[in-house]
């Protein structure tokens, strides 16, 4: 049997094994999802537009599902829906490595799922989720994905789940969240209704090079930090007295020398948190997110 015949057989086998677990998410198939358990569908958080979503199965049945749990920064969500007639996809127990052959599946509406083939082109890739947070440990692969494929499964030749397709990287390369133990635990928690909420200050940050340029333009000394370019009304930052133009240089005693440092420290420390800010050339410390913020407002 030729290599092409082997590939054709593998694609048909994957479709037979995993195809019924692939569903469409949203009216008009905004994205894809995968049945992971009886009554549970996993998809990307960016495919959702509220607490309910239309789910379309291979047999043409469409029904409304309820969002059970969502992790916006991790771009994951579990939807509770009647999955009758759709067999849950088994998770692979093998670690996905460079060069492994993989198959991407996506919903097409009523009818069989789209199946494409490729290989793992890189591992441990990092990208930014919908909210700007970094998502690490991702698998890069070359199985072509059409619009509406995000949230669909990446499977091995036996039709077992190895990753969840999430992001496009340039032309012909795609990133997927690996179906490892960490993802399994996160998805189980989302299925129990344990949505992930991360602490937020309510500020917009300018890139470091913008901060350096602006400080230099008004004759201020160069200082590593994150420049506040906006403060949300009523936010913890606003209540603490943080203003547009402040330079954040430390959080919880740790230097803020990259844009990713602040969300990482926030995720680790939570609120309240001590921030060191520079206003002009004056340095001060403020507590953000307490019952009473440093400004004295409740």
C-alpha positions as CSV (number, residue, x, y, z in Angstrom):
1,X,0.0,0.0,0.0
2,X,1.4,3.5,-0.9
3,X,1.9,6.3,1.5
4,X,-1.0,8.2,0.0
5,X,-3.3,5.2,0.4
6,X,-2.1,4.9,4.0
7,X,-2.9,8.5,4.6
8,X,-6.4,8.1,3.0
9,X,-7.1,5.2,5.3
10,X,-5.9,7.1,8.3
11,X,-8.2,10.1,7.5
12,X,-11.2,7.8,7.1
13,X,-10.4,6.0,10.3
14,X,-10.1,9.3,12.3
15,X,-13.4,10.5,10.8
16,X,-15.1,7.3,11.9
17,X,-13.6,7.3,15.4
18,X,-13.7,10.9,16.3
19,X,-16.0,12.6,13.9
20,X,-19.2,12.3,15.8
21,X,-17.6,14.1,18.8
22,X,-17.1,17.3,16.8
23,X,-19.8,20.0,17.1
24,X,-20.4,23.4,15.7
25,X,-20.5,26.4,18.2
26,X,-22.7,29.4,17.6
27,X,-25.2,30.2,14.9
28,X,-23.6,29.9,11.5
29,X,-20.8,27.8,13.0
30,X,-18.7,30.5,14.7
31,X,-16.3,27.9,16.0
32,X,-16.0,24.2,16.8
33,X,-16.1,22.1,19.9
34,X,-15.6,18.6,21.1
35,X,-17.7,16.3,23.2
36,X,-15.5,15.3,26.2
37,X,-18.1,13.6,28.4
38,X,-21.9,12.9,28.5
39,X,-23.5,16.4,28.5
40,X,-20.2,18.3,28.2
41,X,-18.6,20.1,25.2
42,X,-15.2,21.7,25.3
43,X,-14.5,24.8,23.1
44,X,-12.6,28.1,23.0
45,X,-13.9,30.9,25.2
46,X,-13.6,33.3,22.3
47,X,-16.3,31.3,20.5
48,X,-18.9,32.3,23.1
49,X,-21.2,35.4,23.1
50,X,-22.9,35.0,26.4
51,X,-24.1,32.4,28.9
52,X,-25.9,30.3,26.2
53,X,-24.7,29.1,22.8
54,X,-26.1,27.1,19.9
55,X,-24.5,23.7,19.5
56,X,-24.9,21.8,16.2
57,X,-24.2,18.1,15.9
58,X,-23.2,15.9,13.0
59,X,-26.7,14.6,12.5
60,X,-28.0,18.1,12.0
61,X,-29.5,18.5,15.4
62,X,-29.1,22.0,16.9
63,X,-29.8,22.8,20.5
64,X,-29.0,25.5,23.0
65,X,-26.3,24.8,25.6
66,X,-25.5,26.6,28.8
67,X,-22.0,27.7,29.5
68,X,-20.9,25.7,32.6
69,X,-17.5,27.2,33.2
70,X,-15.2,29.6,31.4
71,X,-11.5,30.5,31.5
72,X,-11.2,33.7,29.4
73,X,-7.4,34.1,29.7
74,X,-6.8,30.4,29.0
75,X,-9.4,30.6,26.1
76,X,-11.3,27.6,27.3
77,X,-14.9,26.9,28.1
78,X,-17.1,23.9,28.9
79,X,-20.7,24.0,27.7
80,X,-23.5,21.8,29.2
81,X,-25.7,20.4,26.5
82,X,-27.6,17.3,25.5
83,X,-25.0,15.2,23.7
84,X,-27.2,12.3,22.9
85,X,-25.9,10.4,19.9
86,X,-22.4,11.9,20.1
87,X,-19.7,9.7,21.6
88,X,-17.2,11.5,23.9
89,X,-13.7,11.7,22.5
90,X,-11.0,9.8,24.5
91,X,-8.0,11.7,25.7
92,X,-4.5,10.5,24.5
93,X,-2.2,9.4,27.3
94,X,0.9,9.9,25.1
95,X,2.9,13.1,25.0
96,X,2.8,14.8,21.7
97,X,6.3,15.4,20.2
98,X,8.0,17.1,17.3
99,X,7.2,15.3,14.0
100,X,4.2,13.4,15.2
101,X,1.4,13.1,12.6
102,X,-1.8,14.8,13.7
103,X,-5.3,15.4,12.3
104,X,-7.4,18.5,12.8
105,X,-11.2,18.2,12.9
106,X,-13.7,20.9,12.6
107,X,-17.5,21.3,12.3
108,X,-19.0,22.0,8.9
109,X,-22.6,22.2,10.1
110,X,-24.8,19.2,9.5
111,X,-22.7,16.3,8.1
112,X,-19.3,14.8,8.7
113,X,-16.5,16.9,10.3
114,X,-13.8,18.3,8.2
115,X,-10.5,16.3,8.6
116,X,-7.1,17.6,7.7
117,X,-3.7,16.1,8.2
118,X,-0.3,17.6,9.3
119,X,2.5,17.1,11.7
120,X,3.8,18.7,14.9
121,X,6.2,21.4,13.8
122,X,7.1,22.8,17.2
123,X,6.3,22.4,20.9
124,X,6.3,24.6,24.0
125,X,5.1,27.6,21.9
126,X,3.6,30.7,23.6
127,X,0.9,33.0,22.3
128,X,-1.4,35.6,23.7
129,X,-5.0,34.8,24.4
130,X,-8.0,37.0,23.6
131,X,-7.4,39.1,26.8
132,X,-3.7,39.5,26.1
133,X,-2.5,37.0,28.6
134,X,0.3,34.6,27.6
135,X,-0.6,31.0,27.0
136,X,2.4,28.7,27.1
137,X,3.2,25.1,26.4
138,X,1.3,25.0,23.1
139,X,1.7,22.6,20.2
140,X,2.4,24.1,16.8
141,X,1.2,22.0,13.8
142,X,0.6,22.1,10.1
143,X,-2.9,20.5,9.7
144,X,-4.8,23.2,7.7
145,X,-7.7,24.8,9.6
146,X,-10.5,26.8,7.9
147,X,-12.4,29.6,9.6
148,X,-14.7,28.1,12.3
149,X,-12.1,25.4,13.3
150,X,-11.0,27.0,16.6
151,X,-12.1,24.9,19.6
152,X,-12.1,21.7,17.5
153,X,-9.8,18.8,18.4
154,X,-6.4,17.8,17.2
155,X,-6.2,14.0,17.3
156,X,-3.6,11.3,16.7
157,X,-4.0,8.4,14.2
158,X,-6.1,6.4,16.7
159,X,-8.6,9.3,17.0
160,X,-7.6,10.3,20.5
161,X,-7.5,13.9,21.7
162,X,-4.0,15.4,21.8
163,X,-4.8,19.1,21.8
164,X,-7.5,21.8,21.3
165,X,-7.0,24.0,18.3
166,X,-6.9,27.6,19.4
167,X,-4.8,30.1,17.3
168,X,-3.4,30.6,13.8
169,X,0.3,31.5,13.5
170,X,1.2,33.0,10.2
171,X,0.4,31.1,7.0
172,X,0.0,27.4,7.4
173,X,0.9,27.0,11.1
174,X,-1.5,26.6,14.0
175,X,-1.3,26.5,17.8
176,X,-3.3,24.1,20.0
177,X,-3.6,23.6,23.8
178,X,-2.1,20.2,24.5
179,X,-4.4,17.7,26.2
180,X,-2.1,17.1,29.1
181,X,-2.9,16.5,32.8
182,X,-3.0,20.3,33.5
183,X,-5.6,20.8,30.8
184,X,-7.6,17.8,31.9
185,X,-7.7,19.2,35.5
186,X,-8.7,22.7,34.2
187,X,-11.5,21.3,32.0
188,X,-12.8,19.1,34.9
189,X,-13.0,22.2,37.1
190,X,-14.8,24.2,34.3
191,X,-17.2,21.3,34.0
192,X,-18.0,21.6,37.7
193,X,-18.9,25.3,37.2
194,X,-15.6,26.6,38.5
195,X,-15.0,29.5,36.2
196,X,-11.5,31.1,36.3
197,X,-11.5,34.7,37.4
198,X,-8.3,36.5,37.6
199,X,-7.7,39.7,39.7
200,X,-7.6,42.9,37.7
201,X,-6.6,46.4,38.5
202,X,-8.6,48.2,35.8
203,X,-5.7,49.9,34.0
204,X,-4.4,50.0,30.4
205,X,-0.6,49.7,30.0
206,X,1.6,51.3,27.3
207,X,4.5,49.3,25.9
208,X,7.9,49.9,27.7
209,X,9.3,51.7,24.6
210,X,6.4,54.2,24.7
211,X,7.0,54.8,28.4
212,X,10.7,55.6,27.8
213,X,9.9,57.9,24.9
214,X,7.3,59.8,26.8
215,X,9.4,60.3,29.9
216,X,12.3,61.5,27.8
217,X,10.0,63.9,25.9
218,X,9.2,65.7,29.2
219,X,12.7,65.6,30.6
220,X,12.2,62.8,33.1
221,X,14.9,60.3,33.8
222,X,14.6,56.9,32.2
223,X,13.1,54.2,34.4
224,X,12.1,50.6,33.8
225,X,8.4,50.1,34.4
226,X,4.9,50.0,32.9
227,X,3.3,53.3,32.0
228,X,-0.4,53.7,32.8
229,X,-2.2,55.0,29.8
230,X,-5.7,54.7,31.1
231,X,-7.6,54.0,34.4
232,X,-11.1,52.4,34.4
233,X,-13.6,54.4,36.5
234,X,-14.5,52.8,39.8
235,X,-11.7,50.2,39.4
236,X,-9.4,49.1,42.2
237,X,-6.6,51.2,40.6
238,X,-8.9,54.3,40.5
239,X,-9.9,53.8,44.1
240,X,-6.2,53.6,45.0
241,X,-5.5,56.9,43.3
242,X,-3.5,55.6,40.4
243,X,-3.6,58.0,37.5
244,X,-2.9,58.1,33.8
245,X,0.9,58.8,33.3
246,X,2.0,56.9,36.5
247,X,4.8,54.5,36.0
248,X,4.4,51.2,37.8
249,X,7.9,49.9,38.8
250,X,7.1,47.1,41.3
251,X,4.3,44.8,42.3
252,X,4.4,42.8,45.5
253,X,8.1,43.6,45.8
254,X,8.9,42.3,42.3
255,X,10.2,44.5,39.4
256,X,7.9,45.2,36.6
257,X,10.3,45.2,33.7
258,X,8.1,43.4,31.0
259,X,4.4,43.8,30.1
260,X,3.8,40.2,31.2
261,X,5.2,40.7,34.6
262,X,2.2,42.4,36.1
263,X,-0.5,39.8,35.2
264,X,1.8,37.0,36.3
265,X,2.4,38.6,39.7
266,X,-1.3,39.4,40.0
267,X,-2.2,35.8,39.3
268,X,0.2,34.6,41.9
269,X,-0.4,37.2,44.6
270,X,-4.0,38.3,44.1
271,X,-5.6,41.4,45.6
272,X,-4.9,43.4,47.7
273,X,-1.4,44.1,46.2
274,X,1.3,46.6,47.0
275,X,2.4,48.7,44.0
276,X,5.4,51.0,43.8
277,X,4.7,53.9,41.4
278,X,6.7,56.8,40.0
279,X,4.8,60.0,39.4
280,X,7.1,62.4,37.7
281,X,10.3,61.8,39.7
282,X,8.4,61.1,42.9
283,X,8.2,57.5,44.1
284,X,5.4,56.2,46.3
285,X,3.8,53.0,47.4
286,X,0.0,52.3,47.2
287,X,-2.1,49.3,48.2
288,X,-4.6,48.3,45.5
289,X,-7.7,46.1,46.0
290,X,-8.1,46.2,49.8
291,X,-11.4,46.9,51.6
292,X,-10.1,50.5,51.8
293,X,-7.6,51.6,49.2
294,X,-4.6,53.8,49.8
295,X,-6.6,56.8,48.7
296,X,-8.9,56.4,51.7
297,X,-12.0,55.6,49.6
298,X,-14.1,52.6,50.6
